[in-house]
Amino acid sequence: MTSISATETATLERAADAPMLAQVERWAAINSGTGNLAGLKNVAGLLADSFAALPGDVRLVAAVPVESVDAAGRVSTIQRGDHLHLRVRPDAPVQLLLTGHMDTVFAADHPFQSLKWLEPGVLNGPGTADMKAGISVILAALTALEASPFADRVGYDVMINSDEETGSHASAALIAKLAKGKTAALTYEPALPDGTLAGARPGSGNFSVIIHGLSAHAGRNPDDGRNALLAAADLTLRLAALKSPELKVNPAKIDGGSPNNVVPDQAILRVNMRPSTPEAMIEAEAALRAAVAAVSRDHDVHCHLHGGFNRPPKPLDPAATRLFELVRDCGAALGLPPIRWNATGGVCDGNNIAACGIPVVDTMGPRGGAIHSSDEFLIVDSLAERAQLSALTMLRIAERGMV
């Protein structure tokens, strides 16, 4: 189906007329870095008020506390902000999941706090593209869908979490619960400036290895000590050697050390691993544990491994490919430049959804770029464009009853 019907046209006009830019400007003016609980609470309240215009129940869901290893090797829990959840028509024949995140990478004391126009139609600001704009597109598309004759055929859950930028540890269980039984899912990370979507994604795991050695005098009796820093360095090299076409390994930081005249008795190694396939993820974790065990043995130290693969790999299976093709065809019907998708090295909540066996396109947000930097920008014309793309995609899933 390439032409647009009269019913679809009316829905698309409503989607494009939504006050998305004003919403983005209001929401992005409030700092909502993942650790800024006050800012997140403020934004969550505004979002709850906005999404209350849709039928169904809006609720704020308390985040699950997450573990963290500090620079001294202490394991503590961190509280994250509340997540927003809206449920509409859970008994409808077609069930969709739409997800986004309200947090940004910019802390409350980060210098990047304000909005400015780089040029007409290009808005610079923290979280403009990633992803306050995506949230506004969700609301616009669903508001338009609710006015269409197909609304009763579609039920949906909207989940806007508060910790996507740090790995969704406090929202992963909620994502998995809401993904269960869905026909399809759409996630609103920004598309690239030219409209390209993210296709296959690798998985990602973050690990902290706490290494306990034994201190001793570096001059009098160094052999009585067990050098934790040396063990951490050895482990770093062993893990780096695991790199392959199917696995990226980034040893990122070593915390620890001691005065020059003391054998260091503790170190913490931080490492990120990105496997491209589920099989590579299993092999990577096994190799990591084997390397930790070998270092423990060879250096006579005690190692404690924390962390895990919080983002499973997201290959493009046949169901996901059909959903991408539907989005592409909807873009063609709207007269948009050809929509393409490419594999990317980044990860997002789309990984978690795909791991539940649900087809997902996770870059349905507006076009933008330079995310995670002070140069972040939103191409404002793409707000209406992407709201229409989402609305038409959901309409056609409703018409078919399937992807």
C-alpha positions in Angstrom: 0.0 0.0 0.0 1.7 3.2 -1.2 -1.1 5.7 -1.6 -2.6 7.4 1.4 -6.3 7.1 2.0 -8.6 9.9 3.0 -8.8 8.5 6.6 -5.1 8.3 6.8 -4.8 11.9 5.5 -7.0 13.3 8.3 -4.9 11.4 10.9 -1.7 12.6 9.4 -2.8 16.2 9.4 -3.6 16.0 13.1 -0.2 14.5 13.8 1.6 17.3 12.0 -0.5 20.0 13.8 0.6 19.0 17.3 2.5 21.6 19.4 5.7 19.6 19.4 8.3 22.3 19.2 6.8 24.2 22.2 6.9 20.9 24.2 10.5 20.2 23.3 11.5 23.7 24.3 9.7 23.4 27.7 11.0 19.9 28.5 14.6 20.5 27.3 14.9 23.7 29.4 14.8 21.5 32.5 18.0 19.6 33.3 17.2 15.9 33.6 20.5 14.2 33.7 20.2 10.6 34.9 21.5 11.5 38.4 19.5 14.7 38.8 16.5 13.2 40.7 14.9 16.6 41.3 15.1 17.5 37.6 13.7 14.1 36.5 10.8 14.5 39.0 10.0 17.8 37.4 10.1 16.5 33.9 8.2 13.3 34.8 5.4 15.5 36.2 5.2 17.5 33.1 5.1 14.4 30.9 2.4 12.8 33.1 0.3 15.9 32.6 0.8 15.8 28.9 0.1 12.1 28.4 -3.0 12.4 30.6 -4.7 13.8 27.5 -4.7 10.3 26.1 -7.2 7.6 27.3 -6.0 5.1 29.8 -4.1 5.4 33.0 -0.9 7.3 33.5 1.3 6.3 36.4 4.8 7.0 37.7 6.6 3.7 38.5 9.3 3.7 41.2 12.7 2.7 39.8 14.4 -0.5 41.0 17.6 0.4 42.9 20.8 -0.5 41.1 24.2 -1.6 42.3 27.3 0.5 41.7 31.0 -0.1 42.5 32.8 3.1 43.6 36.4 4.0 43.2 37.2 2.5 46.6 35.7 -0.8 45.7 32.5 -0.4 47.8 29.3 -1.8 46.4 26.3 0.4 47.0 22.8 1.0 45.6 21.8 4.0 43.6 18.3 5.3 43.3 17.0 6.4 39.9 14.0 8.6 39.0 10.5 7.3 38.4 9.5 6.0 35.0 6.3 7.0 33.2 3.9 4.3 32.1 0.6 4.7 30.1 -1.6 1.8 29.2 -4.5 2.1 26.7 -6.9 -0.7 25.6 -5.0 -3.7 26.8 -7.6 -6.0 25.3 -7.5 -4.6 21.7 -6.4 -7.1 19.0 -3.2 -5.2 18.1 -0.8 -4.3 20.9 2.1 -1.9 20.5 4.9 -0.7 22.8 6.3 2.8 22.4 9.3 3.7 24.5 11.5 6.7 25.1 13.6 8.2 27.9 13.4 11.4 29.8 17.0 11.4 31.1 20.0 13.0 29.4 23.8 12.6 29.7 24.2 16.2 31.1 24.5 16.4 34.8 22.9 19.2 36.9 26.2 21.0 37.0 27.1 20.5 33.3 27.7 23.8 31.5 25.4 22.8 28.6 22.0 23.9 30.0 20.3 26.2 27.6 18.7 26.3 24.1 19.7 28.4 21.2 19.0 28.5 17.4 22.1 27.5 15.4 20.3 28.6 12.2 16.6 28.8 11.2 15.1 25.4 11.8 18.0 23.9 13.8 17.7 23.9 17.6 20.7 23.3 19.8 20.1 22.2 23.4 20.5 19.4 25.9 18.2 16.6 25.2 16.6 18.3 22.2 17.2 15.4 19.8 18.0 12.8 22.5 15.2 12.6 23.2 12.7 15.2 24.4 11.8 15.6 20.7 11.1 11.9 20.4 8.7 12.0 23.4 6.8 14.8 21.7 6.5 12.7 18.6 5.1 9.8 20.5 2.4 12.0 22.0 1.6 13.7 18.7 1.3 10.4 16.8 -0.9 8.7 19.5 -3.1 11.8 19.8 -3.8 11.6 16.1 -4.3 7.9 16.2 -7.0 8.3 18.9 -9.0 10.4 16.5 -8.9 7.8 13.7 -11.5 5.1 13.0 -8.9 2.4 13.7 -8.2 3.5 17.3 -10.3 0.8 18.8 -8.2 -1.9 17.1 -5.0 -0.7 18.8 -3.9 -1.0 22.4 -0.6 0.3 23.5 1.8 0.8 26.4 4.0 3.9 26.5 7.1 3.7 28.7 9.3 6.7 29.3 12.2 5.7 31.6 14.6 7.7 33.6 17.8 5.8 33.2 18.3 4.8 29.6 21.5 6.8 29.3 23.2 4.7 32.0 22.0 1.4 30.7 18.3 1.0 31.8 19.4 -1.1 34.8 16.5 0.4 36.9 13.9 -0.1 34.1 15.0 -3.3 32.3 12.4 -5.4 34.2 9.6 -3.0 33.3 10.6 -3.0 29.6 10.6 -6.8 29.5 7.2 -6.9 31.2 5.6 -4.4 28.9 7.1 -6.0 25.7 5.5 -9.4 26.4 2.9 -10.3 23.8 3.3 -7.1 21.7 2.7 -7.1 18.0 5.5 -4.6 17.5 7.5 -1.9 19.2 8.7 1.6 18.3 11.4 3.4 20.2 12.1 7.1 19.7 15.9 7.6 19.6 16.8 10.2 17.0 17.3 9.3 13.4 20.4 10.5 11.7 20.3 13.9 10.1 19.6 12.3 6.7 16.8 10.1 8.1 18.8 6.9 8.2 17.6 4.5 10.9 19.7 2.2 13.2 19.4 -1.4 12.1 21.3 -4.2 13.8 22.9 -3.3 17.1 25.6 -5.1 19.1 25.0 -6.0 22.8 26.7 -4.2 25.6 28.0 -5.2 29.0 29.7 -3.1 31.6 31.8 -4.9 34.2 33.8 -3.9 37.3 36.4 -6.3 38.6 37.5 -5.6 42.2 40.9 -7.1 42.8 42.1 -7.6 46.4 45.9 -8.2 46.9 48.1 -7.8 49.9 50.1 -4.7 50.9 53.8 -4.8 51.8 56.8 -2.5 51.9 58.0 -1.9 48.4 61.7 -2.0 49.5 62.0 -4.3 52.5 59.6 -7.2 51.6 57.8 -6.6 48.2 57.6 -10.3 47.6 55.4 -10.7 50.6 52.8 -8.5 48.9 50.3 -9.2 46.2 50.2 -6.4 43.7 46.6 -5.7 42.8 47.5 -3.0 40.3 49.8 -5.4 38.4 47.0 -8.0 38.4 44.6 -5.4 37.0 47.0 -4.5 34.3 47.5 -8.1 33.4 43.7 -8.6 33.3 43.4 -5.5 31.1 45.7 -7.0 28.5 44.1 -10.4 28.6 40.6 -8.9 28.0 41.9 -6.6 25.2 43.2 -9.7 23.5 39.7 -11.1 23.3 38.8 -8.5 20.6 37.5 -10.0 17.4 35.2 -9.1 14.5 32.3 -10.3 16.7 33.5 -8.6 19.9 34.6 -5.1 20.8 36.4 -4.8 24.1 37.2 -1.5 25.8 39.1 -1.7 29.1 38.2 1.8 30.2 39.6 2.6 33.7 41.6 1.3 36.6 41.0 2.7 40.0 43.5 2.0 42.8 47.2 2.2 43.5 49.1 3.3 46.5 52.2 5.4 47.6 55.3 4.4 45.7 56.8 2.6 48.7 53.7 0.4 49.2 52.7 -2.7 47.2 49.1 -1.8 46.2 46.5 -4.1 47.7 43.4 -3.1 45.7 42.4 -2.1 42.2 39.2 -1.9 40.3 39.1 -2.5 36.5 36.2 -1.2 34.5 35.6 -2.7 31.1 32.9 -2.6 28.4 32.3 -5.5 26.0 30.1 -5.3 22.8 29.3 -8.6 21.2 27.6 -8.6 17.8 25.6 -11.8 18.2 23.9 -13.7 21.1 26.5 -16.5 20.6 29.4 -14.0 20.9 27.8 -12.6 24.1 27.8 -16.1 25.7 31.4 -16.7 24.6 32.5 -13.2 25.8 31.1 -13.7 29.3 32.8 -17.2 29.5 36.1 -15.8 28.4 35.8 -12.9 30.8 35.2 -15.2 33.8 38.1 -17.5 32.6 40.5 -14.5 32.4 39.5 -13.3 35.9 40.0 -16.8 37.3 43.4 -17.0 35.6 44.6 -13.7 37.0 43.4 -14.6 40.4 45.4 -17.8 40.3 48.6 -16.4 38.6 48.8 -13.3 40.9 47.5 -15.0 44.0 44.8 -12.3 44.4 41.1 -12.4 45.0 38.8 -11.0 42.3 35.2 -10.1 42.5 33.3 -9.6 39.2 30.3 -7.2 39.2 28.1 -6.2 36.3 26.7 -8.0 33.2 25.3 -7.7 29.7 22.5 -5.3 30.2 21.9 -4.8 26.5 21.6 -8.1 24.5 22.6 -8.0 20.8 19.9 -6.9 18.4 20.2 -8.7 15.1 17.7 -8.1 12.3 15.5 -11.2 12.2 12.7 -11.6 9.6 10.0 -10.0 11.8 12.2 -7.0 12.5 13.0 -6.7 8.8 9.3 -6.6 7.9 8.8 -3.8 10.4 11.6 -1.8 8.9 10.2 -2.4 5.5 6.8 -1.2 6.6 8.4 2.0 8.0 10.2 2.5 4.7 7.0 2.0 2.7 5.2 4.5 4.9 8.0 7.0 4.4 7.7 6.5 0.6 3.9 7.1 0.8 4.6 10.3 2.7 7.0 11.5 0.0 10.0 11.4 2.3 13.5 10.7 0.9 14.1 6.9 0.8 14.4 5.6 4.4 17.4 3.3 4.9 18.9 1.5 7.9 22.4 0.6 8.8 24.0 -1.4 11.5 25.4 0.7 14.3 27.8 0.2 17.2 25.5 2.0 19.7 22.9 0.4 22.0 19.5 1.4 23.4 16.3 0.1 24.8 15.6 -1.4 21.4 18.1 -4.1 22.4 16.1 -5.1 25.4 12.9 -5.2 23.5 14.3 -7.3 20.7 15.6 -9.7 23.2 12.0 -10.4 24.2 11.3 -11.5 20.6 9.4 -8.4 19.6 10.1 -6.6 16.3 11.3 -3.1 17.0 12.5 0.0 15.1 14.3 2.1 17.7 15.2 5.3 15.8 11.6 6.6 15.1 12.5 10.0 16.6 13.1 13.2 14.7 16.3 13.8 12.8 19.1 15.3 14.7 22.8 14.9 15.6 25.9 15.5 17.7 24.0 13.8 20.6 25.9 13.4 23.9 27.7 16.7 23.2 27.2 20.4 23.6 26.7 20.5 19.9 23.5 18.4 20.0 20.9 19.6 17.6 17.3 19.0 16.4 16.1 19.5 12.9 12.8 21.1 13.7 11.0 20.3 10.4 11.4 16.6 11.1 9.1 16.8 14.1 6.0 16.8 11.9 7.6 14.4 9.5 8.3 11.8 12.1 5.0 12.2 13.8 3.3 11.5 10.5 5.6 8.5 9.9 4.8 7.0 13.3 1.0 7.6 12.9 0.9 6.0 9.4 3.0 3.1 10.6 0.6 2.4 13.5 -2.4 2.9 11.3 -1.2 0.3 8.8 -0.3 -2.2 11.6 -3.9 -1.7 12.9 -5.3 -2.3 9.4 -3.4 -5.5 8.9 -3.6 -6.7 12.4 0.1 -7.6 12.2 3.4 -6.2 10.9 
